Amino acid sequence: MADKDPLADVRKRIDEIDVAVQQLVSERAECARRVAEIKREQGDSEHFYRPEREAQVLRKVQQRNQGPLSDDAIAGIFREIMAVCLALEKPLRVAFLGPEGTYTHAAAVKHFGSQIEPEPVANIEEVFRLVEAGGANFGVVPVENSSEGVINHTLDLFMKSSMTISGEVELRIRHNLMTNESDTANIDRVYSHQQTLAQCRLWLDTNLPNTERIAVRSNAEAVILALEHNRSAAIAGTMAADLYQLPILYADVEDEPNNTTRFAVIGKYKSPPSGSDRTSLLVFAHNKPGSLFSLLEPLAKRQISMSNIESRPSRRGVWEYVFFIDIDGHRDDTNIAEAIAEIEQASAMVTVLGSYPRAVL
């Protein structure tokens, strides 16, 4: 008598679990459909996506996790389930720097899931404009990079925009050299975004010291150009490589091994507290001695943690500056509200760019 296949019982159990998972996902989708119906009955046809609710769900998922999947992996699965269910309620139109396949596109998919209606645009200004005009529900824009610092152009646009920051995404940036050439000796030029070229400077100096480096509007555009021109390469992410079918010759060519970019999700939705939030402020300072101290003192005496501060010329007068400040907490928290009120007394103007859930993944 032949020995019983030791995998048979395990595979049988996997099949049973698959059936149960599918049934539960379908049940969850029906609940999502019902949520949409109730919202429409109550006259709310806009706010189907609730970033604070999604953040709370994902944090609970991670807290319950006992392995063997990592916290990031299990949260990613649930985020995609929520994205599919949300698409039944109302597909989200999300604007980002295009063409498709950029890191900003990858950040949008990471935050909203794969069911979005993508709106790739030519520049970051157009992301702001499209969301303000109602052509997209949300936009995703880069704010800062762990190795290259803040994206000044994005900060400058916040000074002119009425958009609210509704969420944030942190994306681990893995740069890849991709080309149809089989040897770096055959590469005459490398296309990429100027920020990416800066983040790969040492690798390029070592491996392609005599190769021309050409800055373009986006990494996805770089891939397209590398496809169109012989003896060319591009530096971009795996999404672009998969989308445009350009082979990766070398992976992970970034100089910093933990290179991460933080993106802001902009829109018109003001997120209620989620339990773990960040607030971004735009503060116009008076041009006088001690002005910066007077802006920070209300935070210090309430022991409010400040995670970031950047200054930019205000463009309202010579040597006048505006400060971008990120603090932990929500504008509705008593201590945050009191601090903001005190900062308003010490500054020329304060704008709350948004209070939003901190990045979960």
MIKOL-757746 format. One record per residue (C-alpha): residue number from 1; residue in three letters; x, z, y. Coordinates in steps of 0.001 Angstrom, whole numbers, plus 524288, in hexadecimal, padded with zeros to 5 digits. Layout:
BEGIN
- NUM / ala / X / Z / Y
...
//
This chain:
BEGIN
- 1 / met / 80000 / 80000 / 80000
- 2 / ala / 805D7 / 7FBDA / 80D05
- 3 / asp / 80931 / 8065D / 816E2
- 4 / lys / 7FF9C / 8079A / 82201
- 5 / asp / 8045A / 8019E / 82EBC
- 6 / pro / 80876 / 80D6F / 8372F
- 7 / leu / 8047B / 80603 / 84364
- 8 / ala / 7F6A4 / 80352 / 83EC9
- 9 / asp / 7F0F6 / 81084 / 84299
- 10 / val / 7F7C7 / 81069 / 84FD5
- 11 / arg / 7F303 / 802B7 / 852DB
- 12 / lys / 7E543 / 80661 / 84E9F
- 13 / arg / 7E591 / 811F7 / 857E5
- 14 / ile / 7EAA6 / 80950 / 86301
- 15 / asp / 7DF34 / 80009 / 860D1
- 16 / glu / 7D5AF / 80B6F / 86180
- 17 / ile / 7DBE8 / 81064 / 86E09
- 18 / asp / 7DB6D / 802BF / 873FE
- 19 / val / 7CCCA / 80217 / 87183
- 20 / ala / 7CAB7 / 80F7C / 877A2
- 21 / val / 7D33E / 80C37 / 88381
- 22 / gln / 7CC05 / 7FF68 / 885A1
- 23 / gln / 7BEE2 / 80629 / 88501
- 24 / leu / 7C321 / 8108B / 88EC9
- 25 / val / 7C8E4 / 80689 / 89829
- 26 / ser / 7BC23 / 7FEE2 / 897A4
- 27 / glu / 7B49E / 80B60 / 89A4C
- 28 / arg / 7BD6E / 80E59 / 8A5DB
- 29 / ala / 7BB22 / 8009E / 8AB1D
- 30 / glu / 7AC76 / 802AE / 8AA59
- 31 / cys / 7AE0F / 80F4D / 8B208
- 32 / ala / 7B5D2 / 807E1 / 8BC45
- 33 / arg / 7AB1A / 7FDAF / 8BD0D
- 34 / arg / 7A12D / 8088D / 8BF17
- 35 / val / 7A9A3 / 80E87 / 8C9D8
- 36 / ala / 7A93A / 8016F / 8D0EB
- 37 / glu / 79A70 / 800CD / 8CFB2
- 38 / ile / 798D0 / 80E89 / 8D521
- 39 / lys / 7A1D5 / 80B9D / 8E09C
- 40 / arg / 79A28 / 7FF58 / 8E3E8
- 41 / glu / 78D6A / 806E7 / 8E313
- 42 / gln / 7933F / 810BD / 8ECA4
- 43 / gly / 7971A / 805D5 / 8F5F3
- 44 / asp / 7A5C2 / 80658 / 8F33A
- 45 / ser / 7AA51 / 7F8AA / 8F005
- 46 / glu / 7B855 / 7FA3A / 8F4CD
- 47 / his / 7BEFF / 8063D / 8EF2A
- 48 / phe / 7BFB2 / 80344 / 8E0B5
- 49 / tyr / 7CE38 / 80630 / 8E02E
- 50 / arg / 7D13B / 81485 / 8E286
- 51 / pro / 7DFF1 / 816FC / 8E2B1
- 52 / glu / 7DE6B / 825BA / 8E2D6
- 53 / arg / 7D5A6 / 82566 / 8D6C8
- 54 / glu / 7DF0E / 81C65 / 8CF8D
- 55 / ala / 7EA9F / 8251D / 8D2E9
- 56 / gln / 7E36C / 8311B / 8CDE2
- 57 / val / 7E011 / 82A53 / 8C10D
- 58 / leu / 7EE0F / 825C5 / 8BEE9
- 59 / arg / 7F3B6 / 83334 / 8C1BD
- 60 / lys / 7EA8C / 83939 / 8B7B1
- 61 / val / 7EE8D / 82EC6 / 8ADEA
- 62 / gln / 7FCC7 / 8325D / 8AFD9
- 63 / gln / 7FA02 / 840F8 / 8AF05
- 64 / arg / 7F2F2 / 83F10 / 8A1FD
- 65 / asn / 7FD8A / 83668 / 89C6C
- 66 / gln / 80471 / 83C0A / 89082
- 67 / gly / 80BFF / 82FC6 / 88CA3
- 68 / pro / 81148 / 82804 / 88633
- 69 / leu / 80E72 / 81EFE / 891C8
- 70 / ser / 814F9 / 82279 / 89EBB
- 71 / asp / 80CDC / 82748 / 8AA38
- 72 / asp / 80F20 / 81A54 / 8B12D
- 73 / ala / 80AFF / 81279 / 8A540
- 74 / ile / 7FE6A / 819EC / 8A2A7
- 75 / ala / 7FACB / 819A7 / 8B11C
- 76 / gly / 7FD6C / 80AFD / 8B169
- 77 / ile / 7F3E2 / 808E5 / 8A635
- 78 / phe / 7E93A / 810AD / 8ACFE
- 79 / arg / 7EBCA / 809F4 / 8B9EC
- 80 / glu / 7E972 / 7FCC5 / 8B383
- 81 / ile / 7DCF1 / 801C4 / 8AD34
- 82 / met / 7D837 / 80658 / 8BA80
- 83 / ala / 7DBF4 / 7F942 / 8C081
- 84 / val / 7D3FE / 7F1B7 / 8B66E
- 85 / cys / 7C85A / 7FAB8 / 8B891
- 86 / leu / 7C98C / 7F998 / 8C759
- 87 / ala / 7C955 / 7EAC5 / 8C637
- 88 / leu / 7BBA8 / 7EC1F / 8C05A
- 89 / glu / 7B777 / 7F34E / 8CCAE
- 90 / lys / 7BE63 / 7EAC2 / 8D694
- 91 / pro / 7CB51 / 7E369 / 8D510
- 92 / leu / 7D52E / 7E78B / 8DF4A
- 93 / arg / 7DB76 / 7DD4B / 8E7E5
- 94 / val / 7E952 / 7E1BC / 8EAEB
- 95 / ala / 7F296 / 7DB48 / 8F4AC
- 96 / phe / 8014F / 7DB85 / 8F32A
- 97 / leu / 80D8B / 7D407 / 8F6FC
- 98 / gly / 80D62 / 7C7CC / 8EEB6
- 99 / pro / 80E7A / 7BF3A / 8E794
- 100 / glu / 80A07 / 7C5A0 / 8DAFE
- 101 / gly / 814D5 / 7CC6C / 8D398
- 102 / thr / 81AF5 / 7D445 / 8DEBA
- 103 / tyr / 81E13 / 7E2AD / 8DD5F
- 104 / thr / 812B4 / 7E569 / 8E684
- 105 / his / 809E1 / 7DE0C / 8DD0E
- 106 / ala / 80F67 / 7E66E / 8D201
- 107 / ala / 80CB0 / 7F2AB / 8DA12
- 108 / ala / 7FEA8 / 7EE31 / 8DC64
- 109 / val / 7FC93 / 7EC2E / 8CDD0
- 110 / lys / 802D3 / 7F949 / 8CAB6
- 111 / his / 7F9B5 / 80036 / 8D43C
- 112 / phe / 7ECF8 / 7F8D5 / 8D23F
- 113 / gly / 7EEAA / 7F30E / 8C496
- 114 / ser / 7EEC2 / 7E4FA / 8C01D
- 115 / gln / 7E088 / 7E20D / 8C381
- 116 / ile / 7E294 / 7E068 / 8D21E
- 117 / glu / 7DF8A / 7D3EF / 8D960
- 118 / pro / 7ED2C / 7D114 / 8DEE6
- 119 / glu / 7EE98 / 7CC6A / 8ECF0
- 120 / pro / 7FCE1 / 7C878 / 8EEBB
- 121 / val / 80044 / 7C5CA / 8FCFF
- 122 / ala / 80C18 / 7C096 / 90441
- 123 / asn / 8108E / 7CCF2 / 90B32
- 124 / ile / 80DD1 / 7DB64 / 90D17
- 125 / glu / 806B7 / 7D8F2 / 91A05
- 126 / glu / 7FCE9 / 7D0AF / 9129F
- 127 / val / 7FA72 / 7DBE0 / 90911
- 128 / phe / 7F65B / 7E48F / 9146D
- 129 / arg / 7EE61 / 7D9C3 / 91AC6
- 130 / leu / 7E727 / 7D602 / 90E59
- 131 / val / 7E32A / 7E403 / 90B40
- 132 / glu / 7DF0D / 7E685 / 9195B
- 133 / ala / 7D6BC / 7DA28 / 9192B
- 134 / gly / 7D01A / 7DDF6 / 90C6D
- 135 / gly / 7D64F / 7D314 / 90484
- 136 / ala / 7DBE3 / 7DD2C / 8FB25
- 137 / asn / 7D793 / 7EAC7 / 8F729
- 138 / phe / 7E560 / 7F01A / 8F76A
- 139 / gly / 7F334 / 7EBCD / 8FA3D
- 140 / val / 80035 / 7F02C / 8F4A6
- 141 / val / 80C43 / 7F094 / 8FD66
- 142 / pro / 81A1C / 7F5D2 / 8FB2E
- 143 / val / 81D9A / 8020E / 902E3
- 144 / glu / 82AE7 / 806B4 / 8FE4B
- 145 / asn / 83553 / 80480 / 8F410
- 146 / ser / 83D8A / 80F2C / 8EDFA
- 147 / ser / 84A52 / 807F3 / 8F059
- 148 / glu / 847AA / 7FFFD / 8FCB3
- 149 / gly / 83EB8 / 8093C / 90438
- 150 / val / 83230 / 8064F / 90B92
- 151 / ile / 82C66 / 7F8D8 / 90D9D
- 152 / asn / 82C81 / 7F8D0 / 91C7D
- 153 / his / 823F7 / 7ECC6 / 91D80
- 154 / thr / 818F0 / 7F3A2 / 91637
- 155 / leu / 81A09 / 7FFC9 / 91EB0
- 156 / asp / 8194E / 7F774 / 92AFB
- 157 / leu / 80CBF / 7F12B / 9261A
- 158 / phe / 80656 / 7FE7B / 92467
- 159 / met / 80809 / 800A4 / 93309
- 160 / lys / 7FF22 / 7F506 / 935BD
- 161 / ser / 7F56F / 7F6A1 / 92AA0
- 162 / ser / 7E8F5 / 7FE60 / 928A3
- 163 / met / 7EAE5 / 7FEA1 / 919ED
- 164 / thr / 7EA91 / 80B43 / 91223
- 165 / ile / 7F424 / 80E7C / 90755
- 166 / ser / 7EB5C / 810AB / 8FB8A
- 167 / gly / 7F5B6 / 81286 / 8F11D
- 168 / glu / 803E6 / 8109D / 8ED3F
- 169 / val / 80B57 / 80A59 / 8E20A
- 170 / glu / 81922 / 80D0D / 8DD73
- 171 / leu / 81F29 / 801C4 / 8D5F9
- 172 / arg / 82C07 / 80247 / 8CEB4
- 173 / ile / 832EC / 7F5EA / 8D333
- 174 / arg / 83A5E / 7EEBA / 8C89D
- 175 / his / 84123 / 7E2A0 / 8CDCC
- 176 / asn / 8446F / 7D765 / 8C4B1
- 177 / leu / 84CF1 / 7CB72 / 8C693
- 178 / met / 8450C / 7BFFF / 8C162
- 179 / thr / 848FE / 7B1D8 / 8C04D
- 180 / asn / 8485C / 7A5CB / 8B7CA
- 181 / glu / 85746 / 7A5B2 / 8B78F
- 182 / ser / 85DF9 / 7ABA7 / 8ABB4
- 183 / asp / 86A31 / 7B035 / 8B2DD
- 184 / thr / 86C58 / 7B6A0 / 8C01C
- 185 / ala / 8776C / 7ACF7 / 8C284
- 186 / asn / 86CF5 / 7A277 / 8C42C
- 187 / ile / 86589 / 7A9DD / 8CEB5
- 188 / asp / 8682B / 7A589 / 8DCBA
- 189 / arg / 85D78 / 7AD35 / 8E3B9
- 190 / val / 854E4 / 7B92E / 8E1B4
- 191 / tyr / 84784 / 7BA67 / 8E80A
- 192 / ser / 840BE / 7C74A / 8EA97
- 193 / his / 83A73 / 7CFD4 / 8F4FB
- 194 / gln / 8448D / 7D569 / 8FE66
- 195 / gln / 84129 / 7E345 / 8FA0B
- 196 / thr / 843B4 / 7DF88 / 8EBEA
- 197 / leu / 850A0 / 7D90C / 8EF28
- 198 / ala / 854B5 / 7E5A3 / 8F5EC
- 199 / gln / 850C8 / 7EDBE / 8EA1C
- 200 / cys / 8592E / 7E517 / 8E132
- 201 / arg / 864C8 / 7E37E / 8EA58
- 202 / leu / 86F0A / 7E9E7 / 8E1AE
- 203 / trp / 86AA2 / 7E2C2 / 8D567
- 204 / leu / 86AFE / 7D5C4 / 8DC86
- 205 / asp / 87851 / 7D8C1 / 8E274
- 206 / thr / 87D94 / 7DB7C / 8D4D7
- 207 / asn / 876F1 / 7D0ED / 8CCDB
- 208 / leu / 873E3 / 7C601 / 8D68C
- 209 / pro / 87D8B / 7C832 / 8E1A8
- 210 / asn / 87DF7 / 7BA00 / 8E635
- 211 / thr / 86FA3 / 7B6BF / 8E468
- 212 / glu / 8675B / 7B417 / 8F06B
- 213 / arg / 85CBF / 7BE38 / 8F29A
- 214 / ile / 85049 / 7B8FF / 8F8C8
- 215 / ala / 845F5 / 7C25D / 8FDF9
- 216 / val / 837DA / 7BDE7 / 8FC90
- 217 / arg / 82A91 / 7C3E8 / 8FF80
- 218 / ser / 82840 / 7C997 / 8F1FC
- 219 / asn / 82E4F / 7CAC2 / 8E48C
- 220 / ala / 82393 / 7C270 / 8DE9B
- 221 / glu / 826B9 / 7B797 / 8E847
- 222 / ala / 834EB / 7B901 / 8E40E
- 223 / val / 8310E / 7B65A / 8D5F1
- 224 / ile / 82987 / 7AA2F / 8D9E6
- 225 / leu / 83552 / 7A522 / 8E17C
- 226 / ala / 83E75 / 7A7E7 / 8D619
- 227 / leu / 8358B / 79FE3 / 8CD68
- 228 / glu / 835A3 / 79494 / 8D704
- 229 / his / 84461 / 793EE / 8D92C
- 230 / asn / 84F3C / 7921F / 8CF46
- 231 / arg / 85AB3 / 79B88 / 8CEF4
- 232 / ser / 85217 / 7A605 / 8D500
- 233 / ala / 84DCF / 7B3AE / 8D15F
- 234 / ala / 8443C / 7BDC8 / 8D65D
- 235 / ile / 843C4 / 7CC86 / 8D63A
- 236 / ala / 83627 / 7D1A5 / 8D384
- 237 / gly / 82E00 / 7DA1E / 8CA8A
- 238 / thr / 82917 / 7D7C4 / 8BCCC
- 239 / met / 81B69 / 7D474 / 8C1B0
- 240 / ala / 820F2 / 7C8A1 / 8C8D5
- 241 / ala / 82931 / 7C4C5 / 8BD0E
- 242 / asp / 81D40 / 7C51D / 8B437
- 243 / leu / 8144A / 7BE6F / 8BDE8
- 244 / tyr / 81D53 / 7B314 / 8C136
- 245 / gln / 82479 / 7B25E / 8B42B
- 246 / leu / 83240 / 7B34E / 8B992
- 247 / pro / 83BC3 / 7B95A / 8AFBB
- 248 / ile / 8428A / 7C62F / 8B2E9
- 249 / leu / 8514D / 7C49E / 8B1B5
- 250 / tyr / 854B3 / 7D29A / 8B59B
- 251 / ala / 84B5B / 7DE20 / 8B66C
- 252 / asp / 84C7E / 7EA31 / 8BF10
- 253 / val / 855F3 / 7E4CE / 8C928
- 254 / glu / 8521A / 7EEC1 / 8D397
- 255 / asp / 85D30 / 7F75A / 8D89D
- 256 / glu / 8556E / 80410 / 8D7FD
- 257 / pro / 85058 / 80772 / 8CA4F
- 258 / asn / 84472 / 80ECD / 8CF86
- 259 / asn / 840C4 / 804D7 / 8D9E3
- 260 / thr / 83298 / 80795 / 8DD9F
- 261 / thr / 829C5 / 80231 / 8E835
- 262 / arg / 81E29 / 80958 / 8EDE2
- 263 / phe / 81271 / 8012D / 8F1D7
- 264 / ala / 806C4 / 804D7 / 8FA38
- 265 / val / 7F8FC / 800CB / 8F69C
- 266 / ile / 7F1E8 / 7FD6F / 9033C
- 267 / gly / 7E36C / 7FBED / 90574
- 268 / lys / 7D7CD / 8018B / 90CB0
- 269 / tyr / 7D4B3 / 80C35 / 902D1
- 270 / lys / 7D81B / 81A2B / 906BD
- 271 / ser / 7DB02 / 821AC / 8FA61
- 272 / pro / 7D5B5 / 82F9D / 8F8D6
- 273 / pro / 7DF05 / 839F2 / 8F373
- 274 / ser / 7E378 / 83792 / 8E571
- 275 / gly / 7EAEE / 84441 / 8E364
- 276 / ser / 7F86F / 83E48 / 8E525
- 277 / asp / 7F924 / 83668 / 8F196
- 278 / arg / 8022C / 83125 / 8FC09
- 279 / thr / 7FF16 / 82F03 / 90A77
- 280 / ser / 805FA / 824EE / 912E3
- 281 / leu / 8068E / 826C7 / 9218F
- 282 / leu / 80A4D / 81DF1 / 92CDA
- 283 / val / 80EFF / 82665 / 9382B
- 284 / phe / 812A0 / 82169 / 945B6
- 285 / ala / 81C42 / 82B11 / 94BA5
- 286 / his / 81E42 / 82E7A / 959E0
- 287 / asn / 82B83 / 82A35 / 95F28
- 288 / lys / 830B0 / 837D0 / 96239
- 289 / pro / 83A34 / 841BF / 95C67
- 290 / gly / 83507 / 84933 / 95094
- 291 / ser / 829EA / 83FBB / 94DE7
- 292 / leu / 82D6D / 83DDB / 93F90
- 293 / phe / 82E71 / 84C89 / 93D6A
- 294 / ser / 820ED / 84E71 / 94359
- 295 / leu / 81B6F / 84464 / 939C9
- 296 / leu / 8217D / 84A93 / 92DC0
- 297 / glu / 81F9A / 858EC / 93114
- 298 / pro / 810F4 / 858F3 / 92D9C
- 299 / leu / 8148E / 85438 / 91FFC
- 300 / ala / 81FBD / 85DBE / 91DFC
- 301 / lys / 81850 / 869F2 / 921DB
- 302 / arg / 80D5C / 8667C / 91857
- 303 / gln / 81733 / 86344 / 90DA0
- 304 / ile / 8120E / 85562 / 90C74
- 305 / ser / 81BAE / 84CEF / 90504
- 306 / met / 82000 / 84084 / 90BF8
- 307 / ser / 82443 / 835F6 / 90269
- 308 / asn / 82852 / 82B98 / 90C47
- 309 / ile / 82AA9 / 82946 / 91ABD
- 310 / glu / 82EA1 / 81C75 / 9210F
- 311 / ser / 82FC4 / 8188A / 92F4F
- 312 / arg / 82CFE / 80B4A / 9354B
- 313 / pro / 82D25 / 8069F / 94372
- 314 / ser / 81F7C / 8086B / 948EE
- 315 / arg / 8204D / 7FBD3 / 950F0
- 316 / arg / 818D4 / 802F3 / 95B8A
- 317 / gly / 824A4 / 806C6 / 96384
- 318 / val / 83379 / 80709 / 96339
- 319 / trp / 838C8 / 81198 / 959FA
- 320 / glu / 82B2A / 815D1 / 955C5
- 321 / tyr / 8293D / 81775 / 94738
- 322 / val / 81E8D / 81894 / 93D3A
- 323 / phe / 8206A / 820B1 / 930F1
- 324 / phe / 81AE8 / 81DBF / 92392
- 325 / ile / 81948 / 82A9B / 91C64
- 326 / asp / 814E4 / 82CF5 / 90E5B
- 327 / ile / 81062 / 83A9E / 90ACB
- 328 / asp / 80AEE / 840D5 / 8FE7C
- 329 / gly / 7FC6B / 843DC / 8FEE7
- 330 / his / 7EFB3 / 83DFE / 903CC
- 331 / arg / 7EAE6 / 83D29 / 911C8
- 332 / asp / 7DEDB / 84505 / 90DBB
- 333 / asp / 7E754 / 85074 / 9093C
- 334 / thr / 7E660 / 85B73 / 91335
- 335 / asn / 7F4FB / 85CE6 / 9155C
- 336 / ile / 7F6F5 / 84E23 / 916A0
- 337 / ala / 7EBA4 / 84CD8 / 9203E
- 338 / glu / 7F10E / 85805 / 9287A
- 339 / ala / 7FEBF / 85238 / 92871
- 340 / ile / 7F9D0 / 844CA / 92C8C
- 341 / ala / 7F1EC / 84AD3 / 937A3
- 342 / glu / 7FE17 / 851EB / 93C7D
- 343 / ile / 80671 / 845A0 / 93B71
- 344 / glu / 7FC3D / 83E70 / 94397
- 345 / gln / 7FE5F / 8485E / 94E7D
- 346 / ala / 80D19 / 84633 / 94E19
- 347 / ser / 80D1C / 83746 / 94D2E
- 348 / ala / 80887 / 82B8C / 954C5
- 349 / met / 7FFDB / 8271D / 94997
- 350 / val / 7FDB7 / 829B3 / 93B0E
- 351 / thr / 7F78C / 82053 / 93157
- 352 / val / 7F494 / 82485 / 92374
- 353 / leu / 7F7F1 / 81856 / 91BA8
- 354 / gly / 7F17B / 81E2F / 90FBF
- 355 / ser / 7F04C / 82949 / 9061B
- 356 / tyr / 7F0E2 / 8243C / 8F834
- 357 / pro / 7F41E / 827FD / 8EA30
- 358 / arg / 8027E / 828E3 / 8E70A
- 359 / ala / 80748 / 81EA0 / 8DD6D
- 360 / val / 803FA / 822A2 / 8CF84
- 361 / leu / 80CDD / 81920 / 8C836
//
